[in-house]
Amino acid sequence: MKKLIPLVLLSILLLNCSSDADSTEEIPEDSMYFPPISGNTWETKSMSELGWNESEVQPLLNFLEEKHTKGFMILVNGRIVMENYFNGHTATSPWYWASAGKTLTTATIGIAQLEGLLDIDDKVSDYLGTGWTSAPLGKENLITNKHLLSMTSGLDDEMGNGNTPAELQYLADAGTRWAYHNVFEKLQDVIAEATNQTFDAYFTSKLKSKIGMTGAWLESDEFNVYWSTTRSTARFGLLSLNKGKWNSEIIVPEAYMMEAISPSQSLNNAYGYLWWLNGKANYRLPQTQLQFPGSLIPNAPADMVCGLGKNDQKIYVIPSKKMVVIRLGEVADGENFALSDFDNQLWAKISAVID
């Protein structure tokens, strides 16, 4: 991402962002809480109630600030346990999700499939017509929506991030090669064709407004990037923690959500449907065909699933702890495309607090 949208434009789009006012009504400890769709109420939970190590909180906060964090939140059972802003950022300031926002496309595809408007096993060309790539017709017709969700289109990832036919060239048969590629954005075009409305309009009515998110999709170079407050990012993390359900309403079907956070193919066990998966025996990373042994983020819980974005935008969802962790901000160290050493360092600090 070479250019970012000026924050002043985003502030206009996000006037209805929530503030950081809280409510602390007593709720049974094991119940799941969902903040109201509108307004700024969000219940909290104290660290002392959870038995956390409060002496390790300041080292965590120091680390976050040193590593150029903007917004940081931890939810447990939907309630805010930590909410901190750094380096001039506030609860109403927007920030970009980068590739962590891929998970929003995943969820929206699942909603459209639930409504019978598309099928992830269909050919992409069933929706976009033939010639959406430069691949030979027989090879293009091998590519399904699921291949785009799982990063196994077989298209050449060294052609850049553009999605014109000239930039989408055949390298291998679909399903035979895993490679991190911006071609996944074609799924947004599939949604637009399948629903007969813009991707943004469908996303807003079926997902964003249903869970009280604010934010906007904005074009930046060759990317369609989502911007929002930290709290809106946490709302999506909470939806994902609850397998696509918000309160009693099914937003994304649970069976599809479970597929999305499970290995989607055998080439990269640590990748689902645009979600990264911790705790697998090995993993692959963007821009390499090497396979690395061990867990993606060893210091984090094995069942954690992640939305990971360029320059350390993080959505961590940990079912075993009923926890969501959000980190938005500038790059912690060197530029990266998804995973970085920062993930493991951050989880060492978080673990010292929560374990």
N, C-alpha and C positions, 0 to 999 in steps of 0.2 A: 504494500500500500504506500504509494509515493506521496500522495497529498491527502490531507484530512479536511473535512468540511469545517469551516469556521464555527466555533462554538456559539457565536452570537446568533447564527441562523438556526441552530438547533434549539437554543433557548426559546425562540419564538414558537417552534413546533412543540415544545414541551412545557408550555405554561401550566398545564394541568398536572405536572409531576407532584408526587406526594412529598410532604415535609417529613421531619423526623420526630413528630409527636408520637407518644406511645400511650398505651393503656395496659394496665397490669391486673385485669380482672382475674380472679382465681378460677382456674380450670383444672380438672383432674390431670395428674402428671402424665399419663400415658395417652391422652387424647391428641389428635392432630388438629392444629389450628390453621385457618385460612383467613388472611386479612380481608376486610370488606372490599368489594369491587371499586368503590369510590371513597373519597376522603383520605385522611392521613393516619387513621388509627391502625396500629400494629402492636399486638401484645408482645410482652417481653418475658424472658426467663433469666433469673440471676445465675451467675456462675456458682455461687454458694449452694443454691438448690441442686445443682447438677454435680456438686462435689469436685469441681475443676480446681486445678492448681493455679490460684490467682497470682502467685509470686512469679509465674512465667508469662504473665500477660504483657508486662512492659517490655521484656525482650522481644516478644512477637511484634508489638507495635513499633518498636525501634527498627526492627528488621524491615517491616513493611514500608516505613517511611524512607529508610535508606535505599530501598530498592524501587523508589519512584512510584509507589502505589498511589492511586487516587481514591478509590472506594473499596471497602472491605466489609463483608458481612458474614456472620455465622448464624444460621437458623437451626434450632432443634425442635422437632415436632411443629415446625412452622413458626415458632416464636423467635424473636430476635434475642440472641445472647450477646453478640458483639456487632456493633455498627460504628465504623470509624472512617473518617475522611482525612486526607492528607494533601499537602502541597497545593493548597488553594482550592481544592475540590469541596463540594458541599452535597447535601442530600438531594438537591434539585439540579445539580450539574449533570449534563449528559456526557457519555463517553461511548466510544465505539467497541462493539463486540468482536470485530474481525471474524475469524473463522469459528469462534465459539457460536456465532449466529447461524452456522450451518444446521445446528440442531433445531432451529426454528423452522427451516425448510423441511427437515425430517418430520416434525410434528404436523405440519400443514399437509404434507403428502398423506399421512395417516388419516387425517380428518377427511380429506377428499376421497380416500379409498373407502372409509366407513360409509360415506354418503353414496357410494356406488358410482362415483364420477370418473374413477380411474382404477387401474390395477397395477401394482408395482411389477408384476411379471409381464406386463405388456411391453411391446417394442416402443422405444421413444418415437420412432417414425410413425407410429399409429396416431400420435398427437401432433407432431411437428411436421409431418410429411417427409418424404425422402429428400436427400440432399442437404440435410442439416449439418453433415460433416463432409469431408473430402474423401472419406473411406469408400472403397468399392461398395456398390449397393448391397451385395451379399454379406459383407462384413458389417456395414452400418446396421443392417437389419438383425444382427445378432445382439445389439445393445438394447437392454431393457432398462426400465426405470430403476430396477433393483441394482443393476450394474452401476448406475450413477450414485445411488445411495451408498454403495459399498466400495466405491473408488476402483472398480474393476472394468471400466469401459474398454480398455485396451488402446485408447487414444494416446498419442504421443505427448507426454507431460513436459517435454523440452521445447515445445512450441510457444511457450508463454501462457498468459492467463486469459487471452481473448477467446471468445466463443463464436467467431465467424466460421463458416465452413472451411475457409482457407487455413485457419488456425487449428482445426480439429482433424488431425491426420491419423490414419491407421498405423498402429505399431504392432499390435497383437490381437488375437481374437478376444472378444469380450469374455470375461471370467477367467482368463488365464494369467493375468498380470495385475498386481496391485500397485497403483501409483496415485499419489495425492495430486488432484487436478481440479481446476476451477470449472471444469465442464459440469460439475454437479449443479451449477446455477441453471442449467437447461431444465432442471426439474421445476423451477419457478415458471418457465414458459409452458411446461406440460400442465401445471396447475391452471394457468391462465386459459389455455385452450380447453381443458376439461371442464372448467367451471363457467366459461364464457364471461369472465370478468378479469380485471387485472389481478396479478398475484397479490399485490398490496391490499386491494379491496377484500379479497377472500380471506387473507391472513388476518386482517383487522376484524372482520365480522365473526370469524369462526374461532380465533385464538386470542388475539390481543385484547379485545374488548371483553371476552368471557372471563379473563382472569385479572382484569384491572391493570394491565400493563399500559405504560405510556411509551412513547418513542417513535422513531421514524426510520424507514429505509432510505438511504441516500447513496447516490452514485459517487464512487471515488475511483478514478482511473477505470480499470476494467472490472471493478467489483461492485456489487450491490450490498452495502454494509448497513447493519442495524446499529442505531445509537439509542441509548436510553439511560435512565438513572440506574444507580446500583440496586435500588429497591425493585425496579421493574425486572432487572436481571434475576433477582432473587425470587420473584414471583414465578418466573418460568422454571427456575430450579425446583421450586416447591411443587409445581405441577408435575415435573418429571419424577421427583421423589415419590409422588403418589400415583405413579404409573398412568398418568394421563387424566386423572380425576381431580376436579376442583370441588371441594365440599362433596356433595352427592352427585354432581353432574359429570358425566363422561364427556371430556373434551377430545381426547385422543384415545382410541380403543386400547385396552390393557394388553391384549394379545399382541398387537402391533408394537406397543411400547417395549414389551419384553423381547421381541425380535430385534428392535432397534438397539437395545443395550446388551445384546449377545453377539458373539462372533458371527459376522455376516458372510464369511467365506473362509477358506482354509489357508489363504496366502498371508494374511495378517490377523492373527488371533486377537490382537488388541484393538480391533476396529469393528464397530457395528454399522448402523446406518448413520454415518456422519458423527457418531459418538466414539470417543476413545474409551477403552476398557482396561482397567487396572487388573493386576493379579493373574495375568496369563503367563504361560511358560516362555513366551518370546514375543517380539513385536518388530514392526518396521516403522520407519520414519519418513516424512516427506523428503523428496529429492534424493532418495537413495534406494537401491534395490537390495541393500544388505538387510539381513535379519539379525536382530540382537537378542541374546538370551536374557531371561529373567523378566521381572515385572516392570511395567512402565514407570511407576513411581513407588519404589520399594518402601519408603517411609510412610506411605498412605495406606489406608485399609484396602484389603485385597478386592473387596466388592465395589469399590468406588468406580463410577463412570464419570466421564469428563467431556465438557465442551471446551476445547482449547483453541485460542485465537492468537494470531500473530502478535508478537511483542508482549506476551504474557497476560492475555485476557483469559480468565479462568472461571469456569462453572464446574464445581465439584459436587457430585451427588453421592451420598454414602448411605445406602439403605439400612445397613446394620446398625448405624448410629442415628437413624432418622434425621440426618443432618444435610444441610446445604451450605456450601462455602462459596463466596463470590470474591474475586479479586479483579479489579479493573485498574488500568494505569499505564504509565510509560513502560518501556521495556526495562526489565530488572537489570540485565547485564548486556550481553550481545544480542543483536537482532536474531529473531527466530521465527519459524513458521507455525509452530504448535507447541510441542514439548520442549522444555529447556531444563537446565540444571536447577533453575529457580524452583520448579515444582517440588523436587525432593528436599531442597533446603527449607522451603516454606512449610512442608509437612513435618519436618523435624521440629520446627517451632510450634506448629499447631498441636502436634502430638504431646509436646511437653506441657501444654495447657490442659488438654482434654483427657489425657490418660493418667 
